[in-house]
Amino acid sequence: MNPPSIIFHIDMDSFFSSVEVRENPALRGRPVIVGSDPKGGEGRGVVSTCSYEAREYGIHSAMPISKAYRLCPDAVFLPVNMQLYHQVSKNIMEILKSCVSAFQQVSVDEAYMDVTGIVSDYEKAEKLARKIKNHIKSAEGITCSIGIAPNKIVAKIASDYEKPNGLTVVRPDSLCDFLYPLDVSKIPGVGTKTRMTLENMGIKTIGDIGKCDIQLLIAKFGKSGIRLKQIANGTYSSELLRHRLVKSISKEVTFEEDVADINVVKKTLAMLSEQVHARLLRKGFVFKTVNLKVRFSDFTTYTRSVTLSAYSNDKMSIYRTALRMFSKFEGMGIFRLVGIGVSNLVKMDERQKRLDDFFDAEQFKGMANCSFPAHKE
Ligand SMILES: [Mg+2]
């Protein structure tokens, strides 16, 4: 069985207004409202973001700017400076991207990261999250909240849990403890309409959904009812969309005829290492994990991975690591296919330096040469 996933959801705190306060520290502690011109209460636009001080007046995003003006005429009203926010966003996303290969930006101030291969457990994940928070604070001068959980949706609920400047960890064994007491509206996508329908069914908390008869939920919501129940029990997981990044580079060969000769296989592995390495250099990445795939003549297939103690772009370390993994399969049968891949990729540029700042050596203690159990495909 694979170890449980470790997913981060990172969300900047009142992003636009935080950036404005950073630009003009005199605004700190004051209600700051970023949005359209209030025109002395006659403005027709809406609030884009507001500081936590403004929220105390009951002001929130998407509220008519005229209403915000009535609630707090003394607030600092600022126009939206999208160019500036995009620049800050870009800087922050670069910081996040540099430490993982699986990364998904979902808006200007929000992203998911899969750190499953980067840290070995939730305790280390929490330490990593603190470092990321500190790094963003010192580099960009603003705070964020991070939720850590085994899947995206719980990570998102968790990042919202202790805002601002929050860090909430939901371990795989405490999913229901965390989710069950929460109001159903905490589930992303559950709006007023769904909330009302649920309330009419006597359902108020996420726990009520978790314990509700699945047939009742299906009768009301169709397929979404199944998803709702899975979310409530913490078992719904969706893939990170990683199209922005190369996740791994691999090459494999199916032999014309099945091969028993170990030397032939080893030569093939050397050739594959060469090809993978060439592509790695072309794309400008360094790797940390080497993967081997072996298929026998009866189609049983194994994959193995070894994570190195440091990032590398060395051809020989791809080949040697693959060979070492391959030695375990010698004599086990006749080979139909072999493949080599590298993963855990990061760009080979100044990000490497940032990366070293992030992950102190301690974080990786015990991770060097760890081998995951082979699993059949
Ligand atoms: Mg935000």
Boltz pocket constraint, residues with backbone or C-beta under 6 A from the ligand:
constraints:
  - pocket:
      binder: B
      contacts: [[A, 11], [A, 12], [A, 13], [A, 14], [A, 15], [A, 109], [A, 110]]
      max_distance: 6.0
